[in-house]
Amino acid sequence: MTVKEIFDSMDYGPAPESVAEALAWLIDQGDRFGHFIDGAFTDPGDGFESRNPATGEVLATLTQATQADVDEAVAAARKAQPKWARLGGHGRARHLYALARMIQKHARLFAVLESMDNGKPVRESRDIDVPLVHRHFYHHAGLAQLMDSELPGMVPHGVCGQVIPWNFPLLMLSWKVAPALAAGNTVVLKPAEYTSLTALLFADICQRAGLPKGVVNIVTGDGAVGEMIVGHDGIDKVAFTGSTEVGRAIRRVTAGQAKPLTLELGGKSAYIVFDDADLDSAVEGLVDAIWFNGGQVCCAGSRLIVQEGIADEFHARLRARMDKLRIGDPLDKSIDVGAIVDPVQRDRIAQMVAGCRAGTVHQVNAQLPAQGCFYPPTLITGLEPSDPLMQEEIFGPVLVSTTFRTPAEAVELANDTRYGLAASVWSENLNLALDVAPKLVAGVIWVNATNLFDAAAPFGGMRESGFGREGGWEGLRAYLAPDRKTKPLARIEPFAGNGADPEGIDRTAKLYVGGKQARPDGGYTRAVYGKNRAVLGEVPIANRKDIRNAVEAATGAAGWARTTGHARAQILYYIAENLSARADEFAHRIDAMIGGRKGADEVEASIRRLFTYAAWADKFDGRVKGVPLRGVAMAMRAPVGVIGALCPDEAPLLGLISVMGPAMAMGNRCVLVASEPYPLAATDLYQVLDTSDVPGGVVNILTGSHEELAPTLAQHAGIDAVWSFSSTPLSTRIEADSAASLKRTWVNDARARDWMGPAGEGAEFLEAATEIKTIWVPYGE
C-alpha cells in the first residue's frame, strides 16, 4: 500500500513475519522427525504429517510412537532419574537456568514455529506464550535452588508421564516440564498430535544446553501414545491438560496404581459485567477473554453474564468492537484472530453453532481467507442458563450471553456449570468485586482483567475442570511426596463372640446425622465384640440412603465455610476439652474393643491432634504472589466442600479425629464412616460433639461396611472429595468410581500410616482439605 492509500482507507497494511529461520530449522532436520529419547533423536519411522492450519501446507512428517518407543523412553527416564535427583536443588537450578536462557535466545524461532504449527497470531506467540515459557523456567530454577531448605523431607516421585494439548503447545510443555525437573523428576512427554514441532525444537534446545541424557524424553503420536504413557508401569506421576472426557478416562486407567494425578481440563468460564463497570475496558477485556487464540483456551471467558440494565448497550459496543477484528494469516503481525488448529475442530465449532435454536447470532462480517481453517468470531445473545451452548465447552471463537439483575443472581448463574476453571468480574466498586470473587466456584478469578498468568501464581480448576495446581510452590508440591517408608496394611477383621450381653442392658447406638442421632434406614444392626469375645454393644448398618441423608445435612451446613478460622478453632478446642473430661471412659472403650492397654495413649494423642488443628484453623492461609504487574495475585485457601471419609480401622478414635480435625478446621463438612471393626469409639463421640457447639450437619458419622458404602461415597454428586484410610482394599474402586464427577480422592493404596506419629497429622491433611483459589487484582490507573 502507498502512503496515500493508507490514509484514504485507514486500513492496516500487511506486516508479514519472516518464516525463513523456521523453515531452515525444519530443513536441517530433513523435515522428518523421530522421537527424542535418552538425549538424542531416533531415526524417523512411520508417522503422520504436521500441517499449517492457515494454509494446509505440510510442515514436517512426525513418527507415530509404538509401545517399544514408549518403553525405551520410560527406561531412559528411569535410568537418569536417580542421578538427576542427586544433583540437588542448585545443580538442577543451573540446568533450568540454562534452558531459560536458550529459550530466550531463540524466542523468535519458537514464536514463528508455534504460529506456523498451531495457527495462532504470531503476536500472541511472540508477546505472550514464549515470554511466559522462559519465565516458567527461570522461576522454577529459583524454586529448585530453594526447595531443599523450604520443603524439607520431600522427595521426587520419579518418572513423570506428561500429555499436553494443542492450544498452547510450548507453554503447556513449560508448565509441565519445569516443575517436574525442578523437583528432581525425569519426564516422558507426549505433545499433541496436531502441534508437536515446538516440543521437538525444545528437545533440540535441551541437547544444546547440555541437559543430561534421559532427563527429558519426547515421543510423538496420537491419543494411543498418551494411553501407553498414562498406563505404563514405569510411570510414577501423571500430568495431563486436555478435555474433561479424556481426564475421566485417565482417572479410570490409573485407578489403584498409586500414581498422583494433575488434571487441568475443560472450562466454561463466566465473564461477569456489573452495571458500574468501565464498559469500554470490559469490552476490550472480553476480546482477550474469548477471541485470544481463537477461543481455543480452556479458561476462555466464553459465558458473558451482564447486568440487565446495561445489557443492550454493552452488547452494542461489543458488536461494534467485534466488527473491527482482523482475521487472517497468523504470520501477519497486524491480525487479531488466526486459524483454528484443524478442520476437525473447525467443523465441530460450526456444528455446535448451527445446532443452536435459541438466541440471536451475530458473526463478524469479514472476508475469511480462501484457504485454511478459519471461523468468524461469533456472539450469541439472549440465551437461557439451561441452553446447551451455555453449558457445553465450544473451544472456539464463540461467545454466549445471558443477563442478571442482582449480585446474588450473578453468582448463581456463574456457578451454574459442571466446570470450575476460571471467571472474570468487572466492577468499579472493588468492594463488590471482592465480595463476589470468593463466592465463585473457580480456581482462578480475575478482577477487572482476564487471562493473566504467571509462573508464581497457581493455576488449576475445581469440579470437572480437574484438580491439582500448576505454578508456584503449590504446583511444585504436585511433583513431590513425603520421604516416608510405609508398610502394607492388612485387613482388620472384627472379633467374633458368643452374642451374650453380661450386663443385660440394651446399648445400641444410632447414626449421627445433622447433629442428631438417627436410626438406620435399613433397620439392621450388628454386634460388636471385644477381644475377650464379650459383646460390647450394637451399631447400625448404614446404607446408601443414610449417606444421602448425611450428605443433605452436610450440604445444609454450608455456612460453616463462612465462619472465621478463630470461631472454628474455638469449637475444636471445646471438643478437645470435653473429650479430655471423659478420657478414662474412652480409653477403657478402646482397650475393650482392641485389647491391650494403649487406649489412654490414643485418647491423649486425639486431644493433642484436636489442639493442633484448632491452632492451624486461622493460620494455614494463602500467599500473595510476586507477579510482574501492578497488582496482586492472592492464592487463597478455600475449603473443598463436603468430604466423605472412610476412617482408619486400626485407630478407632485417633483415626477419626485425624480426619475430622483438619476437615473442620479448614471449613469443610464431613460424612465419616467409622472404623469398621471398632466403631464404638465413634458412637461414643456423639455426645462430645453435642456438648461442644458443633453445628448440626458439620460432622456426620455413620457405621457400617466400608466395602458397601465406598462406591456410594465415590459416586455421590453431593460429595466433593473422598478420603479412604480403610484397611479394606478400596483404593481402586474409589478412584474409578470418582471419575464420573472427577471429585478429589485421597486413598491409602493399602499402605499403613503411623497415626500416633507425624504421618498422622500436619500439612498433608490441611492441603487435602483445601483448594487454592487464585484471585488477581490489578490496581492503578
N, C-alpha and C positions, 0 to 999 in steps of 0.2 A: 504494500500500500504506500502511496505517496503521502507526504505531509498534508496536502490539500484533501485527499480522500479521507484521511483520518479525521480531520477537522469537520468535513462535511457529514460523515456518518457517525462519528464518535464511537466507532466500533473498536474493540480490542484487536490489534493485529496479532498474527500468529507469533509465538515465541517458542519455536521447537527446541527441544533438548537433544543434544548430540547423543547418538547411541553407539558411536564408533568404539569407545573403550569397552562397552559391554559386549558388543559383537566380537571384538578382538579376543576377549577372555573366553567366550564360548568357542571360538575357532581354535584357540590354543588348546582347549580340551578335546578338540575333534568333534564338537557338537554331539558327543555321546558320553554318557557318564555311567560309571559303575557306582558301587557303594563306597562309603568311607569307613573302613574298618581297620582297627589297630594302627592308626596313624598313616594310612595310605589308601589311595583309591584302588578299588578292584577293577579287573577288566570288565568292560561293558557286556551285559548279557541281553537276553530277550526282554523287551520292555514296551514302552509307550511313549507317545510324543507329548512334549510340553509346548503349548501354543500361546501366542499373544492374543488375549481375548478381544483386543481392539481391532485386530487385523486378520486374525485366523492364521497368521504366519507361524510355521513350525520353528521353534527356537532351539530345541535340542531333543535328543532321544534319551530317555532315562530307563534304568533297569528295574524290572519287577523283581523284588526280593523273594527268595524261596525260604523254606524253613531252614535249610542249611546255611543260608546267608545270615538269618537272624541268630541261629545257634552260634555262628562264628563271631558275630558282633557281641553277643552276650558273653561269650567266653573271653574275648579280648577285654571287655569292660571288667569282668570278674578278676582277671589276672592283674589288671592295672590298679584296681581299687585300693588294696592294702598299702601299696607304696604311695599312692596319691594322698591317702588319709594321713600317712606318717610324715608327709611334708610339713604338717602343721599349718596353722592359720596364716602365718607370714609367708610360708612357701607358696601356698595356694594363692594368696593375695597378689604375689608378684606375677603369677601367670595370668590371673584375671585382669590385672592392670595392663599387661602386655596385649591381651586380646582387645581391651577397650581402646588402647592407642592405635592398634592396627585397624580397627573398625573406623575410628575417626579418620585415619589417613586415607582410607578407601571409601569414605562416606558417599561420594558422588557415584561411584561404581555400584555400590549397594542400592542406592536410591533408584538409579536408572533401571538396573536389572529387576528390581522389585516391581516397578511400574510396567515394564515390558511383560513380566510374567503374570502379574495379578490384575492389571487394568486400572489401578487407582491412579489419580492425578499425581504427576511427579512432584508437584508442590507439597503434597501430603507426605509422600515418601521421604522427600528431602528435608522438610522442615519439622516433621512430627515423628515419623517412625524411626528413622535412623538416629537422630539425636537421643531419643528415648532408649534405643538399643545400647549405645555406648554409655549412656547414663546408668543403665542397669549393671553393666559390667564394672564400671567404676564404683558404684555404690556397693556391690557385693564383694569387690576387692576389700573395701573397708570393713564390711561385716566379717569377712574371713579373718582379717587382721585382729578383730576384737573378740571373736567368738570364744576363744579359749578362756578369756577372763570373764566374759559376760554370760556365757552359757556353760558353766562347768558341769561335768557329769553327763554331757550329751555326746552322742556318737552318731556318725552317719549310718543310714540304712544299708548302703552297699551299692548295688546296681539299680539305677532308676530307668524305667521304661517310660518314654515320653512321646505323646502323639499330639500334633498341633494342627490347627486349621489353616484354611487358605485365605482368610480375610486379612490377617496381619502375619504373614509368614515369618519374617525376620524378627519382628517384635515379640511374637509368641515364643520363638526359639530362645530369645534372651530371657524372657520371664521364666522359662523352664530351666535352661542350662545354667545360668549364672548362679542361682541359689543352690542348685544341686552340686556344682563344683565347689562353691564356697564352703559348703558343709562337709566336703570330703567324699562325696559320692562320685561314681562314674556314670556315664549316660549312654543309653541306646535310644536314639531319637528317630521318629518317622515323620517327615514333613508331609503336608497334604499332597495328594497325587497331582492336583492342578498346579501347585506352586512350590516346586522343590528347588528352584535354581539358587535362590539366595542362601538356602541351607547348605548347598554344595559349595557356594562361594565362601561361606563361613568355615566349612571344612578345610578349604584351601588356606584360609587365614590361620586356622589352628596349626597347620603344618608350618607356615611361615613364622608364626610366633613361637614355635618350639614347644608347643603343648606336648606333654609326654604321650607316647603311643597308648591307645586304648582308653584314654580318659573320655574322649568324645567319639562316638560311633554313630554314623548316619546311614540308614537304609531307606530306600525309596520304594514306592509301590502303592497299591490301592488299600482299601479297608481291610483286606485279608491279612496284610502285613501288620497292621495295627493289632489285629486279633492275635497274631502269633506273638507279638511283644507282650501284650497285656497278660496273656495266659501262660507265658513262659515260666518254667520252674526256677530259672536263674534270675528272675527279676524280683527285686525286694521292695520296690515302691513304684507306684504308677501315678503319672500326672497326665491329665487329658483336658484339652479345650476343644469343644465342638458342640454338637447337638445334644439336646436332652435325651432323645431316643437312644443314641449311642452311649451316652453316660449311663443310662439304665442297664444297657447290655453289659457294659464294663463292670458295673456293680455286681451283676449276677455272675459273670465269669470269674471274678476274683473272690467271690464269697467263700469264706472259710480258708483262704490261702494266707492269711495274716499279712496281707500287703496293704500298707497305708495308701489311701487314695486322696488325690486332689482333683476335684472335678469342677471345671468352670464351664458352665453350659449356657443354654439359651436365655433369652430375656424378652420382656415386653414392657420396656421401661416407661414410666409415667413422666410427663413434662407438664408440670402444674403452673398455670399463669393466673395470678390473682389480679383483681381489678386495679390495684395500686402499683402494678409493676411498670417499669420503664418498657413500654411496648416495643419500641424500635430495637432496644437491646435484646428483649426476649425473642423477637423475630430473628435477629441475627444469630442468637444462640441456638435457635431451633434449626437454622440452616446447618449449623455444625452438628447438631444432635442427630439429625435424620439423614442428611444428604452427604455427610462426611463418609468417604469410602463407598459412595453409592448406597448407603443404608445397610451395607454388609458388615454390621457391627453388633456384637452380642448385647451391648448396653445402649444401643441406639434409642434415642427418645422418640419412640415410634407411636406412643399414645399421648396425644395432646389433650389435656384436661384444662379447659379455660373457663374462667368465671363468666357466668351468663350475661352479665351487664355489658361486658366488653367483647363478647364473642364475635359479633358481626364485624366490628372494627378491626379486631385482631386478625380475623380470617382474611379480610380485605387487604390489610397490609401484608399479610403472609403471601397471598396470591400474587400481589404486585412484586414482591421480592423474588418469588419463585420464577416468575416470567423473565427475570433478568439473569437467571443462572445460565452459565455457558456449559454446553455439553459437547464433548468431542474427544479428540486424540489425547490420551492420558499423558503423552510426552510433550504436549503443548503446555507451557507453563502458565498460559492465560485462561485455561479452562477450569471449571469448578467441579464438574461431575464426569467421571470417566466411564469405563466399561464394567459390565457385570462379568464375573470371573469365568463363566462358562455358559454355553447355550442351554444346558440343562437347568441351571439356576435361573437364567432369564425367563425361560418358558414357565417355570414354576411360579415366579412372581406374577407374570401376565395371567396365568390361570387363576391365581387367587384373587386378583383384582376383578377379573371378568366374572368370577363367581359371586361377587358382592351384589346383593339385591337391595341394599338399603343405602341411604345417604346420598350425598351429591359429590360427584367425582370431578376434580379439576386436575388436568395434566398440563405440564409445560408445553406450550405450542412452539416447539423448537424443531428445527430440521436435524434429525438424528443422522449420524454418519451412515453412508450407504452399506458399509460392511462392518462386521464386528458385533459384539454382544452389548447393546445399549438398551436402556429402558428409561423413559422420561420420568423426572420427579413428579410425584402424584400426591394429592391431598384429597381425603375423603372425609367430609364433614357430616354432621347430623346423625351419627351412629349411636346406638344404644350400647350400654356396657356388655350386654349378652351377645352382641353381633360377633360372628366368627372372627372378623378381622380385628376386633378389639381384644380378642383373647389369644389368637394364634400368631406366632412369630413369622413374619413375612421374609425378613432378611433381604430387604431390597429398599429402593428409594421411595417407599410408600408410607405416608403419614396418615393416621386415622384420628378422628377428633370427636369429643363429646364435651358437654358443659356441666358445671356445678354451680351451686348457689352459696353454700356455707363452707368454711374450712373443714368442718367435720365431714361433710359430704365429699369434699376433695380427697380427704384421707381414705374414706371408704372406697371411693372409685379407684384410687391409685392402688389400693391393696387388693382389689377385686381381680386377682390373677393368680395362676399357679406358679408364676415366676417371682423372683425377688432379687434381681441383679442390681439395678440402679434406678435413680429417679432424679429429677431436677425440680427445684422450687424457685419461682420468680416472684419477688415482692420487694418493694422499697421499705416495707416495715420489717426490719430484721427480727423484732420480737415474734412476729407472726411466723416468719420463715423458720426460725429456730424452735418454735413450738411445734410446727408441722413436721420438720425433718425427722426427729427421732421416732415419730409415730409411724413412719413409712417402713414397710417390711421390705427392706432392700439393703444390700451390703455396702452400697456406695450412694451417697446423696450429695448433689451439688446445689449450692445456694447461689442464685443469680449467676450461674455458669453451667457449663456442660463439658463432658469429655475431657476432664482434667485427669492426668495420670502422672505418676512419678514413682521411681523405684523405692522411695522411702515410705510410700503410702500403700497400705494393704488393699488389695482388690479381690473381690470374690462375691459369691451370691448366697442367698437364702432360698428356702423352699426348693423348687425344681430347677433353680438356676445353679445348683451344685453346692459343694461345701469345700472348705479349705480356703486359704488366702494366699495370694502371690504378691510379693513386695514387702520390704521392711523386715524387721525382726520376726514378725508373725509369719511371713512367707518362708523365711529361713528355717523356722522351727518345724515346718512341714517336712523338711529333709533330714531331721534329726530325731533320735529316740533316746530315752534314758539308758544309760550304761548299766544295765541290771540283768543279772543272771536269774532265770526262772526255771522252775521245775514243773513237770506235768501235774495236772490237778486231777486226781482220781475222783470218780463219782462217789458222793457220800450218800449212803442209803440210811433211811430211818431205822431205829431199833424196833424190833418186834417185841411183843409182850403177851400177857395172858388175858388182857381185857378187863381185869378186875380193878375197881377203884377202892383202895383200902379205906378211904375216908367216907365213901358213900355220898358225896356231895357233887351235884352237877356243876362242872366247871367248863362249860362250853363257851368258848369265846365267839365273837362275831367279827365281821369285816369292819373296817374303819373307812367310811366314805362320806365326804362332805362335812367332816367334823363330828360325825355321829356313828355309833355302832349300828351295823345293818346286817340283817340275816342274808345268807347267800341266796341267789336267785334259784339255784338248783335244789336247795333244801337238803344238801348232803353234808356230812361232817366225817372226819376221821379221827381216830385216837392217836395221841402222841405218847410214846413210851420212852422211859429213861433207859440208861444203860443197864440198870438193875431189873429191867423188864416190867417195872411197875408203870401203870398208866398215870400220866401227869395231867391229862386233860384232853379236850377235843377241840379241833379247829375246823372252820368251814372249808369247803372245797369250792373255790371261786370258779366261775366260768366266764365266757365271753360277754355275757350281759352284765356281769359285775364289773368287768373292765369298762364297758360302755358307761355304766353309772359313775364309775370313778373318774373317767375322762370328762364327763359332763360336769361333775363337781369341780374338777381342776380348771376347766375352761371358765366356769363361773367365778373362779377366784383370780381372774386376770389382774385385778387391782393390786395383787401382791407385787407385781413387777414395777408398779409405780411408787411403792413405798421407798423411803430412803434407806440407804445402807445402814445408817445408825439405828433405825427402827427395827430392821431385820436382825441386826446384831443383838438388840435387847431381848428379842424373843428367843434367839439361840442361847443366850446366857441364861435365860429363865428356864429353858428346857434342861440345861446342864444343872442348874440349881435344884430343880425338882427331882431330877434323876439321882443326884447326889444324896438327897434326903431318903431315897429308897434303895440305896446302893446295896445293902445287905440282901434285900429281897431279890433284886435282880441277879446278884452273884449266886445266891442259892439256886435260883431257877436255872441258870446256865450250867452250874455243876450237876444239877439233877438231870438235865437233858443230855449233856455231852459226857459226863463223868469226869472225875479228876477234881482239882482244886484251883483252876485257873479263872474261875468266874469273877472273882474280885479284881483281878488284873484287867480283865476285859471291860468291866464296868468303869474302872478308873481311866482306862485308855479312851473309852467312849466319852467321858466327861471332858477329858483333855481335848479330844477332837472337836467337840462342840465349841469349846473355848477358842480353838484355832480358827474355825470357820466364822465364828462371831467376830473375831479380830479381823479377818480378811473382808468381812462384808462391806466395809466402807473404805477399803484400802486397795483392793485388786481392781485398779482402774485402768483407763486407757492412756494414750500418749498423744501429745501434739507433735506432729511430724514436721521436720525441717524440709519443706518442699520449696522449689525455686520459683515462688511467685509472691506477690504482695497479698498475703492471706495466710490462713492456717488450714491444715488438714488434720482433723481430730479423729483419731482411731479410738472410738468409744466402745466399751464392752456392754453388750445387750444380752439379756437372758435368752436362752434357747427357746423357752416356752414351757410345754408340758413334757416332762421326761418320764418315760416308763422304764423301770429298772427291775431286773431280777437280782435280788440281793445275794451276797455270798452265803453259801451253806455252812461253811466251816466256822464263821464268826457271827453267830445269830444276832447279837446286839451291836457289836462294833462295826460289822459289815454294813448293817442297815444305816447306822449313824454316819458312817464314812461316805455313803451315797447321798443320804438325805441332807447332811450338813452343807456341803458345797452347793447343792442344787438350791436349797432355800436361801443361802447367803447371797447368791447371785440373782435372786428374784424369780426363780423357776417354781413351778408347781410339780408335784411328784405323784406318780402311781407306782407304789413299791410293792413287789411281790416278795414276801418274807422268805427267809431260809426254809427250804422245803423239809428237811429232816428235823430242824429245831425251830419251829415257828413261834413257840410260846413267849420268847423274849420280846418279839414284835407285838404280840397281842397285849402283853403287859404294858407296853409303852403307850397304849391309847390313853390311859388315864393321865400319864405325864403330859401328853400333848394337850389334853383337855384343860389342864390346870396351868398351862404355860402361855395362854393368849394366842395360840396358833389359829389364824383364821380358818374357818371351815373350807375345805377343798384344797388348801395349800399342800397338805400331806394326806394321801390316801393309801391305806395299807390293806393288801389282800393276802390270803393264804391259799395255797393250792399247788397243783402240779406245774413246775416250770416248763416242762415239755409241752403241756397242753396250752398254757397261757402265752408262751413266747410268740407263736405265729400271730395271735390276735394283737398283741402289742406292736409287732413289727408292721402289720398291715393297717392298723387303725389310722385313719386320716387325721384324727384329732391329736395324735401324739407326734411331737416334733423330733424326739430323739429316743433311742432305745439303748440302754446300757445292760450288759449281761456279765455278771461275775459268778454265775451259777456253776456248780460242779457238773451239772448235766451238759454234755457237749452240744451246745445250741448255736454256736457262732455262725456256722454255715447257713443254717436255716434263717436266722435273724437277718443276716446281711442280704441274702437272696430275697426274702420277703419285703425288706425295706426298699427295694429298688423301685417299686411302683410309684412311691411318692418321694423317693430319694431323701428319706429322713436320715439324720445323722445317727451313726451307730458307734458304740464303743464296746467291744467284746473282748473276752479274755483268751480266746483261741485255746481253751482247755489248759491254760497255764496258771499256776498258783501265784498268789500275791501275798506278801507278808503284811497282813492287816495291822499287826501290832507295831510295825516299823515304819520308816519314812515312805515306803512304797504305798502305804495305805492312805496317804494324805498329800496335800500340797498343791503346787501349781498345776500339775497334770489334771487334777479333778476340777480345779477352777477354770482351766482352759476349756475342758469338755462341757462345762456348764454355761459357757458364754459364746457369743459370736461377735466378731468385730464388725462394727458399722462405721465406715469412714465418711465423715461429713466435711466437705470442702466449703470454706467460707472466705472468698476473696474480699479484700477491702481496699479502700482508696478510690479516688475519683478517676 
